[in-house]
Each structure stands twice: as structure tokens, then as C-alpha cells.
Amino acid sequence: VQLVQSGGGLVQAGDSLRLSCVASERIYSSNFMGWFRQAPGKEREFVARIAWGYGHTRYADSVKGRFTISKDGPANTVYLQMNNLKPEDTAVYSCAIGRYSSNYDRDYDSWGQGTQVTVSS
């Protein structure tokens, strides 16, 4: 399955952005969709994930209360709404699809192309 991302850009601290990720094929209820990010000089880190079937979500502590992951099942699309952005949120954000409930990028099978989010102070 191919994942195509949109959204991102340059914003100021406190602003909001929404990222989208569209799958080229049907996402099954057994799948999980995740968002990860990688800042310059750092390893890729987990941001959020959602169980496609029942919609259960998990977040990294650093984004909890500010970011929201959601899905549009019929559109095979997952979103990441990012509010109250901080400079430390600056990174390349990537969506991914996997078969397991996991915070580890190695457990995801296909990835989006990545999109830059830059937050200025």
C-alpha cells in the first residue's frame, strides 16, 4: 500500500497544523496507522497511533493534549491535528501503516513520503 501525505509547513509557536495521509488501498480493521517524526540529528520517534478498527489511540507524552490523531475510514485517510505547536515539534513527520499495535517504527510496513513541519519561536 502507498501512503501519500499532505500538509505541513512553516508556522509560529502556538499555531496549528493538520497533516493528512491517504492510503492507496483499503485499510483493514486489523491495521494500525501511526505518525512518527524525525528532527535533525535525532532518531525517528513515535508521535501517535490509531487502531483502524475500533479507533483506540495512543500518544507520546510530548504531544499528549496538543495533538490528535483521527481517521476517515471510507476515505482511507488518517489525520494528525497539531495544536499549540512548539519549536521542539520541528521535524519531518511521516505516517505509516502496520499490523501491530506498536510505538516502534520497525513494526510498520509502509511509510509516507514525509513532510516538514517547522515551528518558529
Backbone torsions as a table, in degrees:
resi	resn	phi	psi	omega
1	VAL	NA	139.6	176.5
2	GLN	-100.7	141.4	179.2
3	LEU	-117.1	128.1	-179.0
4	VAL	-119.4	122.5	-176.9
5	GLN	-98.7	155.4	171.5
6	SER	-147.2	163.9	-177.0
7	GLY	102.1	-168.6	-178.0
8	GLY	89.9	-179.5	179.2
9	GLY	136.6	-163.4	-178.2
10	LEU	-107.3	123.6	180.0
11	VAL	-135.6	171.6	176.4
12	GLN	-97.7	158.2	177.4
13	ALA	-55.2	135.3	-178.4
14	GLY	94.9	-13.8	179.5
15	ASP	-78.3	175.9	179.4
16	SER	-124.6	153.8	174.3
17	LEU	-145.3	154.3	173.4
18	ARG	-126.2	127.7	175.2
19	LEU	-101.0	144.4	177.0
20	SER	-123.9	152.5	179.9
21	CYS	-145.6	114.8	-177.3
22	VAL	-107.5	130.5	178.1
23	ALA	-90.9	144.0	-178.2
24	SER	-77.2	-15.5	179.9
25	GLU	-131.6	170.7	178.9
26	ARG	-61.7	136.2	173.5
27	ILE	-94.5	127.1	-174.6
28	TYR	-89.0	158.5	-177.0
29	SER	-63.3	-19.2	179.0
30	SER	-83.9	-8.1	-178.4
31	ASN	-83.3	162.0	172.7
32	PHE	-125.8	141.1	176.8
33	MET	-115.6	136.6	-178.4
34	GLY	-131.1	158.3	170.7
35	TRP	-119.3	134.2	176.8
36	PHE	-128.0	164.4	176.1
37	ARG	-144.3	154.1	179.1
38	GLN	-137.7	116.9	177.2
39	ALA	-89.5	157.7	-179.4
40	PRO	-56.4	129.8	178.0
41	GLY	77.6	4.8	-178.4
42	LYS	-122.6	161.7	176.8
43	GLU	-76.9	157.0	176.7
44	ARG	-65.7	139.0	-177.8
45	GLU	-129.5	150.9	177.9
46	PHE	-68.0	140.3	176.5
47	VAL	-115.8	-54.7	-176.8
48	ALA	-161.8	158.6	174.9
49	ARG	-148.7	159.3	-179.7
50	ILE	-141.5	137.0	174.1
51	ALA	-81.2	122.6	-172.3
52	TRP	-65.0	-34.7	-176.0
53	GLY	-71.2	-55.0	-174.2
54	TYR	-111.4	1.5	170.7
55	GLY	77.5	10.1	179.5
56	HIS	-64.7	138.0	-175.1
57	THR	-121.1	156.6	174.2
58	ARG	-141.4	147.0	-178.2
59	TYR	-133.2	151.9	168.3
60	ALA	-68.6	147.9	-178.9
61	ASP	-58.6	-32.7	-175.6
62	SER	-68.7	-18.7	-177.6
63	VAL	-117.7	-5.5	-176.6
64	LYS	-58.7	131.7	-179.1
65	GLY	89.1	-13.8	179.7
66	ARG	-114.7	-35.3	-178.2
67	PHE	-106.3	148.2	176.7
68	THR	-135.0	125.5	174.8
69	ILE	-98.4	137.8	-179.8
70	SER	-147.6	170.4	-176.8
71	LYS	-138.4	154.1	169.9
72	ASP	-121.4	98.5	-173.8
73	GLY	-56.8	-55.5	-178.1
74	PRO	-59.0	-26.7	-178.9
75	ALA	-93.8	0.2	-178.4
76	ASN	50.3	44.7	-174.1
77	THR	-127.6	137.8	173.7
78	VAL	-118.4	143.4	-177.3
79	TYR	-120.3	156.3	169.5
80	LEU	-132.0	105.7	176.6
81	GLN	-88.5	122.6	-176.6
82	MET	-117.2	114.3	179.9
83	ASN	-112.2	159.9	178.4
84	ASN	48.6	51.6	-177.1
85	LEU	-64.4	146.4	-179.0
86	LYS	-121.5	156.5	178.6
87	PRO	-54.8	-33.5	-179.8
88	GLU	-71.6	-6.1	173.5
89	ASP	-83.5	-6.3	179.5
90	THR	-60.8	123.8	-176.4
91	ALA	-177.8	171.9	167.5
92	VAL	-91.3	124.0	-177.7
93	TYR	-102.1	135.6	-179.2
94	SER	-132.9	139.8	173.1
95	CYS	-95.4	160.1	-178.1
96	ALA	-154.5	156.1	178.2
97	ILE	-123.0	139.0	-180.0
98	GLY	-145.8	179.2	-178.0
99	ARG	-108.7	-1.7	-176.6
100	TYR	-129.2	152.6	175.1
101	SER	-79.3	103.1	-171.6
102	SER	-149.8	149.2	172.9
103	ASN	-99.0	4.8	-176.0
104	TYR	-103.2	130.9	-175.7
105	ASP	-64.3	-24.9	-179.3
106	ARG	-65.9	-17.1	-178.1
107	ASP	-91.6	4.5	179.4
108	TYR	-107.6	141.9	-168.6
109	ASP	-96.5	-38.4	-178.2
110	SER	-130.9	149.1	-173.4
111	TRP	-130.1	149.1	170.3
112	GLY	-74.4	175.7	-174.3
113	GLN	-78.6	-10.7	-178.7
114	GLY	87.5	144.1	178.0
115	THR	-142.1	139.4	-176.1
116	GLN	-82.6	132.6	170.8
117	VAL	-121.3	122.2	179.9
118	THR	-123.8	125.2	-178.9
119	VAL	-115.5	118.3	179.9
120	SER	-93.6	149.4	-178.5
121	SER	-88.4	NA	NA
